[in-house]
Amino acid sequence: MAGKVKSKTDVSARAEAKGSARLCSLCGKKVDVIMSVSPTGKKRMRRICCGN
C-alpha cells in the first residue's frame, strides 16, 4: 500500500483539509471562493484573488 487514503467520512481528515487554505501563487494571500450565476442560470465556483 503506497499511502493511507483518508475517508470522506473521517471528520478529522475533513477538518484538516478545510483548515489548509489555498494560497494565491502570485501574492501568497488566501484565495476566496465564490459562486457566480450566469444570466442563463448556470452556477460556477470561482476563485478570487489579486483582482482576477
N, C-alpha and C positions, 0 to 999 in steps of 0.2 A: 504494500500500500504506500503510495507516494506521499500522501498527506492526509490529514484528518479533515473531512468535509464537514462544515458547520450546517446543522439542520436549520430549516426555516422556522421551526417551532422552538428553537433554543432561544429563550428570552435574553440571556446574557450575550449571545452572539449578535442578536439584533440590536441590543443597546450599544454594543461596541461598534458596530457598523454605523449606527446613527450618530454616535459621538465623534467619529472621524469625519470631519467636514472636508469637502473638496475645496482645494485652494486654486486660485487663478494662476496659470502658468506665466502670466505677464507681470502682475503686480503682487501676487502672493496673498491677497486678501480672500476671505470666504466668498464663494460663489452663491448667489441667491437663485433659487429655482422657483419659477412662477408658472402658472397655467394661463396660456393665452388662447382666446377663442377667435377664430377667423370669421369673417362676415357670413360664410357658408355654414357655420356652426361646428366646424372641426376643431377639436381641442388638441393642444400641443403643449408639452412641458418645455420651457425654455430656461436656459442658464444665463443669468445676467451678471455682468461684471465689466468694469473698465469702459462703460458706455456702449458695450456691444449688445 
